[in-house]
Amino acid sequence: MSSWTLDITAGNFFLDFAWMGVLLVIATYLRSRVSILQKYLIPANLLAGTLGLILGANVLGWIDLTSDRLGTYVYHLLALLFIALSLRAPKSKMGLSSVRFGLIFISVYLVQAIIGLLIAFLLIYTFIPDLFAGIGLLPPLAFGMNPGIAYTIGTNWEQFGFESGGIVGLTFSAFGFLVAYTFGIWLVRRGIKKGWATYIKTDDELPDEVKKGILDEPKANEDEKITTSPENIESFSFHIGLIGFTFILTYLVVTLMEWGLISVGAENEVTTLWSFHFIIAAIVALFVRKIMDTTKASRVIDDTTMTRCSNLFMDFMIVASVAAISMVVVVQYWLPLLAISVLVTIATWGVIQYMTRDAFKQFEFERFATIFGNMTGTLQSALVLLRIVDSGMKSPASYNLVYGSGLALVFGFPLLLLINAPVHYFDDPTEGFWMVLFALIGYLMLLAIAWQYLKRNGD
């Protein structure tokens, strides 16, 4: 609940976002000029977050950007991001290849969690006996999902003894971004040189405008539709307003659910409920969209504009998440952070490589690049790696990514519930996380059985 009760003045709020905007502009300029940034296609949001970390209160202190305020923005931007995505028109066709994408995502989540927990237990029983075992469950949230989820769950665990859990989650996310834009791009370029890519034979064919991040000849966005009359309201303003309306509905729904939990004596679940506000936000947004579809009012929603809104929230969320990292926390947790991140990265690469080779006859490499980018960074890093090997998005990997992510969210939701069980239903959370480990292994075994029936049945 700290993200709802933190004392932030209006001046702090607007100056924080103004500074993040300035950092994004500087980062965009640097990307267009610095060759090493172009070589690794470092996105402006990640670079801006790094600048914010260096210049902010946690390092040089030249800019008043503090971890507590930035963490709060990450928490709320996550809900806005899910609302914008869920207000778009529902997709009717998924396809078997997208289902396999979803199963790969879930399998990687499980492997990341299992590896993370095993390392956490090893450290607990050797070098760091007071380590919070739940740290091992942050990698699938930080690598496989996004910084907002990792921060939200980590922050929720702080009341159960996980000191600076939210910042630890953001640090894992930053390591994941580093993996996606260094090791990931190296893997992609290596694959191109070996002739694995379908549409490109050398990475020199990547257009300069993609490397620089700025279009030499700006193009009109032909996909976007203006749905309101400009003299009445700007179409983009209306979409932002609709997102705000849905956010208010989400707040009311969660507040009502909180009242229900308290009335039945389940006060301990309240903080967990608020940590899952982004899931409830997505459900509320889907309900709003369904009502608007039924009443024919959804004609005022343009999917491209909603996607732009979600990208806006994602950009600022990534800036805030990286800039919020505390060097003090990094030093405190350096051993588990390094050990878990390195081994999870290796396991992620191995699982994705095996499963994509096992499942796809066509566009195997394009799909590998997409999944690896998504399971170490975010949807954005997945698209960055895909654009290197498929700049025209001719392969089915991009829509596999969208549909597969939605399916992974559905099948991954029980995991989000499961990971909080140790702190609520066990006197010793470490014992509870052992039970979670066994449950994750069991779930992975069930998926392995399902995988045998789904792989290579069409492409």
C-alpha positions in Angstrom: 0.0 0.0 0.0 3.0 2.3 0.3 2.6 3.2 -3.4 -0.8 4.7 -2.6 0.2 6.4 0.6 3.7 7.8 -0.2 3.7 11.6 0.3 4.5 13.1 -3.1 3.9 16.8 -3.8 2.5 18.0 -7.1 5.9 19.7 -7.7 7.8 16.5 -7.1 5.4 14.6 -9.5 5.7 17.0 -12.4 9.4 17.6 -12.0 10.1 13.9 -11.9 8.3 13.3 -15.1 9.8 16.4 -16.7 13.3 15.1 -15.8 12.5 11.7 -17.2 11.3 13.4 -20.4 14.6 15.3 -20.6 16.5 12.1 -20.1 14.6 10.4 -22.9 15.4 13.3 -25.2 19.1 13.2 -24.4 19.1 9.4 -24.7 17.4 9.7 -28.2 20.1 12.1 -29.3 22.9 9.9 -28.0 21.5 6.9 -29.7 21.5 8.8 -33.0 25.2 9.8 -32.6 27.1 7.1 -30.6 28.1 4.1 -32.7 28.3 1.6 -29.8 24.7 2.4 -28.8 23.7 1.8 -32.4 25.6 -1.4 -32.6 23.7 -2.9 -29.6 20.5 -1.0 -30.5 20.2 0.3 -26.9 16.7 1.8 -26.7 16.3 5.4 -25.5 14.2 4.3 -22.4 16.9 2.0 -21.1 19.6 4.5 -21.8 17.6 7.3 -20.2 17.0 5.1 -17.1 20.8 4.5 -16.8 21.4 8.3 -17.1 18.8 8.8 -14.4 20.5 6.2 -12.2 23.9 8.0 -12.5 22.6 11.6 -12.2 19.9 10.8 -9.7 19.9 10.7 -5.9 21.3 7.2 -5.8 24.7 8.1 -7.3 25.8 11.7 -8.2 22.7 13.4 -6.7 22.6 16.0 -9.5 18.9 15.4 -10.1 16.3 14.9 -7.4 15.1 11.4 -8.6 14.6 9.2 -5.5 13.9 5.4 -5.4 10.7 5.7 -3.4 9.0 8.1 -5.8 10.3 6.3 -8.9 9.2 3.0 -7.5 5.7 4.4 -6.9 5.5 5.5 -10.6 6.6 2.0 -11.7 3.7 0.5 -9.7 1.0 2.8 -11.2 2.4 2.8 -14.7 2.2 -0.9 -14.7 -1.6 -0.8 -14.2 -2.0 1.9 -16.9 0.1 -0.2 -19.3 -2.2 -3.3 -18.7 -5.3 -1.1 -19.1 -4.2 0.3 -22.5 -3.3 -3.1 -23.8 -6.6 -4.6 -22.6 -8.8 -1.9 -24.1 -7.7 -2.8 -27.6 -10.0 -5.0 -29.8 -9.9 -8.7 -28.8 -8.0 -11.0 -31.1 -10.0 -14.0 -32.4 -7.4 -16.1 -34.1 -4.5 -17.6 -32.1 -3.2 -20.5 -34.0 -1.2 -23.6 -32.7 2.2 -21.9 -33.2 1.0 -19.1 -30.8 -0.1 -21.7 -28.3 3.4 -23.2 -28.5 4.8 -19.7 -27.9 2.7 -19.5 -24.8 3.8 -22.9 -23.5 7.5 -21.9 -24.1 6.9 -18.7 -22.1 5.4 -20.6 -19.2 8.1 -23.3 -19.3 10.8 -20.6 -19.2 9.0 -18.9 -16.3 9.1 -22.2 -14.4 12.7 -22.9 -15.1 13.8 -19.4 -14.1 11.9 -19.7 -10.9 13.2 -23.2 -10.1 16.8 -22.2 -10.8 16.4 -19.0 -8.8 15.0 -20.9 -5.8 17.6 -23.6 -5.9 20.4 -21.0 -5.8 18.6 -19.0 -3.0 18.4 -22.2 -0.9 22.0 -23.0 -1.6 23.0 -19.5 -0.3 20.7 -19.8 2.7 22.3 -23.0 3.8 25.9 -21.9 3.2 26.9 -18.2 3.1 23.7 -16.1 3.7 21.5 -17.8 6.3 19.2 -14.8 6.7 18.6 -14.4 2.9 14.9 -14.2 2.0 14.2 -17.3 -0.1 11.6 -15.4 -2.2 14.5 -13.6 -4.0 14.7 -16.7 -6.1 11.2 -16.1 -7.5 12.0 -12.6 -8.7 13.8 -13.6 -11.9 10.7 -14.9 -13.8 8.9 -11.7 -12.8 11.9 -9.4 -13.7 13.2 -11.3 -16.7 10.1 -12.9 -18.1 7.4 -10.3 -17.3 8.4 -6.7 -16.6 10.0 -4.4 -14.0 6.6 -3.3 -12.7 5.6 -6.8 -11.6 9.0 -7.5 -10.1 8.8 -4.3 -8.1 5.3 -4.8 -7.0 5.8 -8.3 -5.7 9.2 -7.5 -4.2 7.7 -4.5 -2.4 4.9 -6.7 -1.0 7.4 -9.0 0.5 9.2 -6.3 2.4 6.7 -6.5 5.2 7.6 -10.2 5.6 11.3 -9.6 6.0 12.7 -9.0 2.5 14.6 -5.8 2.9 14.5 -3.5 -0.1 12.6 -6.3 -2.1 11.2 -3.9 -4.6 14.6 -2.4 -5.5 16.0 -6.0 -5.8 13.2 -6.8 -8.3 14.2 -3.7 -10.3 17.8 -4.7 -10.2 17.0 -8.1 -11.6 15.1 -6.4 -14.4 18.0 -4.2 -15.2 20.3 -7.2 -15.5 17.7 -8.8 -17.8 17.8 -5.8 -20.1 21.5 -6.0 -20.1 21.3 -9.6 -21.2 18.7 -8.9 -23.9 20.7 -6.0 -25.5 24.2 -7.6 -25.2 24.1 -11.4 -25.2 20.8 -11.4 -27.1 22.1 -9.2 -29.9 25.4 -11.2 -30.0 23.3 -14.4 -30.4 21.2 -12.9 -33.2 24.3 -11.7 -35.1 26.0 -15.0 -34.6 22.9 -16.7 -36.1 22.9 -14.4 -39.1 26.5 -15.2 -39.8 25.7 -18.9 -39.6 22.9 -18.4 -42.2 20.0 -19.3 -39.8 18.0 -16.1 -40.6 15.3 -16.4 -43.3 15.3 -12.8 -44.7 18.8 -11.4 -43.9 22.2 -12.8 -44.7 24.4 -10.2 -42.9 23.7 -7.8 -40.1 25.2 -5.0 -42.3 21.8 -4.9 -44.1 20.1 -3.4 -41.0 18.9 0.1 -42.1 20.7 3.1 -40.7 17.5 4.6 -39.4 17.0 1.5 -37.3 20.5 1.8 -35.9 20.1 5.5 -35.2 16.6 5.3 -33.9 15.5 8.4 -35.8 13.8 8.3 -39.2 15.6 10.4 -41.9 12.3 10.8 -43.7 9.4 10.8 -41.2 6.5 8.8 -42.4 2.7 9.2 -41.8 1.2 6.7 -39.5 -1.4 5.2 -41.8 -2.7 2.7 -39.3 -3.9 5.3 -36.8 -7.5 6.5 -36.9 -8.8 9.8 -35.4 -12.0 8.8 -33.7 -13.2 12.2 -32.3 -13.8 15.6 -33.8 -10.8 17.8 -33.0 -13.0 20.9 -32.1 -14.6 18.7 -29.5 -11.7 16.8 -28.0 -8.3 15.6 -29.3 -8.5 11.9 -30.1 -5.4 11.1 -28.1 -6.7 13.0 -25.1 -9.9 11.0 -25.3 -8.0 7.7 -25.2 -5.9 8.9 -22.2 -9.2 9.9 -20.5 -10.7 6.4 -21.1 -7.6 4.9 -19.6 -8.0 7.2 -16.6 -11.7 6.2 -16.3 -10.8 2.5 -16.3 -8.0 3.2 -13.7 -10.6 4.8 -11.4 -12.9 1.8 -11.9 -10.0 -0.5 -11.0 -9.3 1.5 -7.8 -13.0 1.2 -6.8 -13.1 -2.5 -7.5 -9.9 -3.2 -5.5 -11.2 -1.1 -2.7 -14.4 -3.0 -2.7 -12.5 -6.3 -2.7 -10.4 -5.1 0.2 -13.6 -4.3 2.2 -14.8 -7.9 1.4 -11.5 -9.4 2.6 -11.6 -7.4 5.8 -15.3 -8.3 6.4 -14.5 -12.1 6.3 -11.4 -11.8 8.5 -8.8 -12.1 5.7 -6.9 -8.9 6.5 -3.6 -10.5 5.8 -4.5 -10.8 2.1 -5.1 -7.1 1.6 -1.6 -6.2 0.7 -1.4 -9.1 -1.7 -4.6 -7.9 -3.3 -3.2 -4.4 -3.9 0.1 -5.9 -5.3 -2.1 -7.6 -8.0 -3.8 -4.4 -9.0 -2.4 -4.6 -12.5 -4.2 -8.0 -13.1 -7.4 -6.5 -11.8 -6.8 -3.5 -14.0 -6.6 -5.7 -17.1 -9.8 -7.6 -16.2 -11.7 -4.3 -15.6 -10.4 -3.0 -18.9 -11.5 -6.2 -20.7 -15.0 -5.7 -19.1 -15.1 -2.0 -20.2 -14.1 -3.1 -23.7 -16.8 -5.7 -23.8 -19.5 -3.3 -22.7 -18.3 -0.8 -25.4 -18.4 -3.5 -28.0 -21.9 -4.6 -27.0 -23.2 -1.0 -27.2 -21.3 -0.2 -30.4 -19.4 2.5 -28.5 -16.0 0.9 -29.2 -15.8 2.7 -32.6 -14.3 5.6 -30.6 -11.3 3.4 -29.6 -8.4 3.1 -32.0 -6.1 0.2 -31.4 -3.1 1.9 -32.8 -3.6 4.9 -30.4 -4.0 2.5 -27.5 -0.8 0.8 -28.5 0.9 4.2 -28.5 -0.4 4.9 -25.1 0.9 1.6 -23.8 4.3 2.3 -25.4 4.2 5.7 -23.6 3.6 4.1 -20.2 6.3 1.4 -21.0 8.9 4.0 -21.9 8.5 6.0 -18.6 8.1 2.8 -16.6 11.5 1.5 -17.8 13.2 4.9 -17.2 11.8 4.9 -13.7 12.6 1.3 -13.0 16.3 1.6 -13.9 16.8 5.0 -12.3 15.3 3.7 -9.1 18.0 1.1 -8.5 20.0 1.7 -5.3 23.7 1.0 -5.4 23.5 0.3 -1.6 21.0 -2.5 -2.3 23.2 -3.8 -5.2 26.2 -4.0 -2.9 24.1 -5.6 -0.1 22.7 -8.4 -2.4 25.6 -8.6 -5.0 26.2 -12.4 -4.5 22.6 -13.6 -4.9 22.0 -11.0 -7.7 25.0 -12.1 -9.7 24.7 -15.9 -9.1 21.0 -16.1 -9.8 21.1 -13.7 -12.8 24.0 -15.5 -14.6 22.6 -19.0 -14.1 19.1 -18.0 -15.0 20.4 -16.4 -18.2 22.2 -19.6 -19.2 19.1 -21.7 -18.4 16.8 -19.3 -20.3 19.0 -19.5 -23.4 19.2 -23.3 -23.2 15.5 -23.9 -22.7 14.4 -21.5 -25.5 17.0 -22.9 -27.9 15.8 -26.5 -27.3 12.1 -25.8 -27.4 12.2 -23.6 -30.5 14.2 -26.3 -32.4 11.8 -28.9 -31.1 8.6 -27.1 -32.1 9.1 -25.1 -35.2 10.0 -26.2 -38.7 9.9 -22.7 -40.2 11.2 -19.3 -38.9 12.9 -21.1 -36.0 15.6 -18.5 -35.6 13.2 -15.6 -35.8 11.0 -17.1 -33.2 14.1 -17.9 -31.0 15.2 -14.3 -31.2 11.7 -13.0 -30.3 11.2 -15.3 -27.3 14.7 -14.7 -25.9 14.2 -11.0 -26.1 10.9 -11.2 -24.4 12.1 -13.6 -21.7 15.0 -11.5 -20.6 13.6 -8.0 -21.2 10.2 -6.9 -22.3 8.0 -7.0 -25.4 10.1 -4.1 -26.7 13.4 -5.9 -26.5 11.7 -8.9 -28.2 10.8 -6.7 -31.1 14.2 -5.2 -31.2 15.9 -8.6 -31.7 13.2 -9.6 -34.2 13.7 -6.5 -36.3 17.4 -7.3 -36.7 16.5 -10.6 -38.4 13.1 -9.6 -39.9 13.0 -5.9 -40.3 9.8 -6.1 -42.4 8.0 -8.3 -39.8 7.3 -10.8 -42.6 7.5 -13.9 -40.3 4.7 -14.9 -38.0 6.9 -14.3 -35.0 5.5 -10.9 -34.1 1.9 -12.1 -33.9 3.0 -15.3 -32.2 4.6 -13.0 -29.6 1.3 -11.1 -29.0 -1.0 -14.1 -28.7 1.6 -16.2 -26.9 2.1 -13.4 -24.3 -1.7 -13.3 -23.6 -1.9 -17.1 -23.2 1.2 -17.0 -20.9 -0.5 -14.4 -18.7 -3.6 -16.7 -18.3 -1.6 -19.8 -17.5 1.0 -17.9 -15.5 -1.6 -16.2 -13.2 -1.7 -19.2 -10.8 2.0 -18.8 -10.4 1.5 -15.2 -9.2 -0.9 -16.5 -6.6 1.3 -19.4 -5.6 4.4 -17.3 -4.9 2.7 -15.4 -2.1 1.5 -18.6 -0.3 4.7 -19.0 1.8 4.4 -15.6 3.5 0.8 -16.1 4.3 0.3 -19.8 5.1 3.6 -20.9 6.6 5.2 -19.9 9.9 8.5 -20.3 8.3 8.5 -18.7 4.8 11.6 -20.7 3.8 9.7 -23.9 4.3 6.9 -22.5 2.3 9.2 -21.6 -0.6 10.4 -25.2 -0.6 6.8 -26.3 -1.1 6.5 -23.8 -3.9 9.6 -25.3 -5.5 8.1 -28.7 -5.5 4.9 -27.3 -7.0 6.8 -25.6 -9.8 8.6 -28.8 -10.6 5.3 -30.6 -10.8 3.8 -27.9 -13.0 6.8 -28.1 -15.3 6.4 -31.9 -15.6 2.8 -31.5 -16.6 3.8 -28.9 -19.3 6.4 -31.4 -20.6 3.7 -33.9 -21.1 1.4 -31.4 -22.9 4.4 -30.3 -25.0 4.7 -33.7 -26.5 1.2 -33.4 -28.0 1.6 -29.9 -29.3 5.1 -29.7 -30.9 5.4 -29.9 -34.6 1.7 -30.3 -35.2 1.6 -27.6 -37.9 3.6 -24.4 -37.9 
